[in-house]
Amino acid sequence: MRVKFRKYSWQLAPGHIRDIRQRVFIDEQKVPPELEWDDTDEIADHFLAVLPDNTPVGVARLFSTLGETGHIGRMAILPGFRGRGIGEALLHHLISEAAGNYDELRLSAQEHAIPFYQRSGFHVCSRPYDDAGIPHVDMRCLSPALVVDAIEKRTAPMLLGEDAETWLFSGEHQMVSLMDSVVGQAGQRLWLYDRLLDHDLYDRHRFRELISALARRHRLSEIRLLIHDDKPLVKRRHQLVELMRRLPSRIELRLVNDDYPIEDQPFLLADRSGVLYRHDFYKPEGFAKFADGGRVKLLSESFQRMWDAGRSSLELRELPL
């Protein structure tokens, strides 16, 4: 079904936006009015979906926190127009609208709607919680710009264990987005092999946040960092080193043993299905796959051999707290 989208500030928004939210959230879903109408409306962009004859059928809002993360919310389609692809078209429009401005999108999804958002590049990033008497989860998309180009071609873009397509990258920004998308979905295990923990790649706030969340998520979480050179870590304080020293039972670093066979290409493995592989230690070129158990198994075996032959970093161990 063809649908058009119009964007408004709250001050200039037509009454249709408030009417649709009233009918869907307050009348239908029994959300208390004092929870539905909040101060965020004043700072958000509001979107109205209309049919070719200008019949209003759906709404949503988009706002940011600190100008870094975009938040999608208050998505609602009138009952008589559901099941026609309008909600998906509206979501895709919001992602396209936000992709040039934010590296991350977040939303709070009702549990029954999780598959709907997963089809558009979002993954669950919280435990279930209650919001206005309705079970919800937080979801995030860490690569909105990449999702925009692929959203029509893949059934579950960037979903760990589901998206079997290959995502190629040939630049650092693409690589970082894909890396964070892989790491952000790891449930228990993350193995990283590289020449060194390059500050531009691994000493970023968001990467540290993702590693920290994984380390604390499960009592059996296992994060292994296998590198060739630890001297840059000693010369300049690194966020992952600080985190590793706070969570030594969850995060471990070793140095490769050059007397044993080692891999010539760096890679990152998430659980049993996600991989980000670079063709060269010095270039941001390679691919990511979110559902490639066979390749992950082979690389895991290679990683395990290098890990078993590796040694701990004496210099890092001697650094003051």
N, C-alpha and C positions, 0 to 999 in steps of 0.2 A: 504494500500500500504506500503510495506517495505521501510524504509528509514534509512540512516546512517547519523551520525553527526560528523563533524570534527571541532576542535577548534584551533584558530590561534591568535597570536598577530597581530596588524595592520602592523608591519614591515614585517612579514613573510606571510601575507595573500595572497592567490592567486587572480588573477585578476577577478575571477568569483564573488567574494564578491562585489567588486566595480561595476561590470557590472550589477548584479541583482538590486542593489540599484539605479543605473542610470536608468535602464529600468522601474522600478516600481515607484519610488518616483519622479524622475525628468521628465522622458518622459511621463509616464502615469498620474501621479497625479499633475504634474506641480509645484512641489516644487522647489523654486529657488536653484541653485547649491550652492550658498554661505550659505544657511541654512542647506543643506544636509550634507556637509562636514565640520566637526567641530573638535576642539581640543580633544573632548572626544574619538574620534577614537583611539588616541594614547595610552590611558590608559585602553581601554576596551578589553575584550576577544571577539573575533568574531567567530560566528558559521556558518558553511556551511552545508546545508542539501543536500545529494546526494542520488540518486537512486542506486540500486544494480549494475547497469552498469556504475556508477560514473557520471551520468548526474547531474549537479548542478541545484537545483530547488528552494532553499530558503536560506535566511540569517537572522541573528539577532545578536545583541551585548548585552553584560552584563558587567556592571561596578559597582563600589561601591562609596559611599560618606562616608568618615571618617571610612571606614571599617565596618560600622554598617548596612547600608541599601543597598540592591542590586537593581539596576535599569536595567530593560529590555527595549530595544528599537530597532528601525530600523528593525522590523520584516517585511519581505517581501517574498511572494511566487510568482513565475512567473505565469502569467495569464493562461497558458496552463495546469498548474498542480494544480489549486485551486479546492476545493470541494472534495478532495481525502483524507482529514485527515492529510495532511503533516504539515499544520500550527499548528494544535493541538499537533501533535507529537513533533514538534520543541519546542513549549511552554512548554510541559511537561518535555522535556529534560533540558531546561533552569531552570525550577523550581527544578528539581532533582540536577542539578549542583550547584545551589545556596543554597539549603536547609541546607547543613551542615555548611555554612559560615555565613548566615544572618538570623535574626529573622523576617525580613520584606523585602518584595519585592514591588517595585513601577514601574509603567509604565504610559505612556501617550497614551491613546487609542482614535482612531477616533470613533465618536459617534456610527456609524453603527456597530462597532465591540464590543460594550459593552457586548452583550450576549455571544460572543465567549470567552472573558476573564472571565466572571462570571462562566462559566462551569468549569473553572480551579481554582476556589478559590479566585478570585479577586473581590473587590467591589468598587464602585464609591466613591471617597472622595473629590470631588471638584465640583464647578459649571462648566458648559460648557465654553470653551474659544476657541479663534481662534488661530490656529497655521499654518502658511503658507497658510492661506486661507481655512483651513479645520477645521470644528468643532471637538474639542477634550474634553476629561475629564481626570483627574488624577484617577488612580485606584491603590489599594494596596492590598497585601495579608499579613496578620499579623501572619500567622501560616504555612509557607511553608513546614516545616518538617512534619506536620500532614497532609497537603494536598497531599504530595507525596504518602502516603500510601492509601489514599482514593480516589484519583482523578479518577480512573477508575470505581469506584463503585457508585459514586453519581453524579447526573445530575447538581447540583448547590452547590458544597461543601461550607459550612459555609456562605451561602447567607441568610441574615436575611429575614424571611418571605417565604423562598423557600425550604431550606434544612430541611426536616422533620426527618432526621435520628438522632439517639442519639450518641453523642460523649462522650465516657467514658474517665476519666482521673484518674490516681493513683499516680501522682507526681506533684511537684510544677511547673516544667517547662511547662508541658502539660497544667496545669490549667491556668497559666498565659497567655499562647498563646491563649487559648480558651476565656478567660476573655476579653483580648484585642480585639479579633475578634468580640465578641458580642458588647462590648462597642463602638468600632469604627464604628459600623453601626447604632447605635441609632440615630434616627432623631429628637426626641423631649424629650423623657422621659427616665430617668434612676433612678431606685430605688435600693438601696443597703442596705442589712441587714446583720450585722456581730457582733461578740462580741466586736471587736475594729477595728480601721483602722490600721491594721498591716503594719508596715513600709516596710517590704519585698514585700508585695502584692500591697499596695495602695500608697506608697510614692516613686513611680518610675517615672522617667522623662516621659516615653512614656504614662503611665496611666494618668499623669497630663495633657499631651498634648491632649489626647483623650477627657478627661473631659472638658478641656478648650474650645476645638473646639465645643463640643456639647452645652456648655453653651452659646456660642456666635452665634450659628448657627441660632437660631430662637428666636423671642421675647417671645415666650411662652415655651421655654425650661425649663424643670423641673428636677432637680437633687436632690434627697433626700437621705441622709445618716442617717441610723438608727442604733445606736450602743448601747452597754451595758456600756462601760467604756471609759471616755474621758481623764483619767489621763495621759496615754502615750502621748496624743496630747499636753498636757500642758508642760510636761517635755522635750519634744524634738520637735523642729519646724517641721511641716509636710507640704508638698507641697499642699495638698488638703485644709488644713486650710487656708493657704495663699490665695489660689484661692477663697475659699468661702468668705473670707473677702473682696475680690476685687469685687466679683459678688454676693452680698447677696440676690438679687432678683431672682437669677437663681439656687443657690446652698444653701441648708439648711441642717443643722444637728440637730438631736434630740437624746435624750437618752430614752431607753425603761423604762417603769414604771413596776417594778417588782410586783406591786399589781394586775396587769392585766395579762391575759394569754399571753404567748409569745411563739414564735417558737423555737424549739430546734436545728434547722439546719439553717446555713446561706445561703443566695441566693442573686442573682443579676438579675434584670428584665430590659430588654431593649424594649422600645415601648410596643407593644401589643403582641409580638411573641417570643422574645428572652429570654432565661433563662440560668443561670449558677447556679447549685445547689450542695452544698456540704453536705455530710452525717454527718459531725462532724465539730465543730468549730475549732478543733485542728489538723485536718488532711487534706491534699490536695487530697481528694478522692471524686468523685461524677460524674456529667455529665453536658453537655451543650446541649441545643437544640436551633436551630435557627428559628424554625417554630412550636411552640407549644402553640397556643392561649388559649387552654383550661386550661393548667397548669398555664400559666401566669395569667389568670383571677382569678383562685383560690388563687394563691400566692399574687396577688395584693389586693384581699379582706382582706387577713390576714395581709398584710403589712399595709393597710390603718387603720385597727383596732389598731394595735400597734402604728402607727404614731399618731393617734388621741389621744391616751392615754399617749403619750410620753411628754417629757419636754425639754426645751432648755438647753444648757450647759452654766451655769453662769460663769464657769472658763474660757471657751473660749471667752466669751463675754468681759471679763475683761483683756484679754491679750493685751499688747500694740501693736500698729500697727508697 
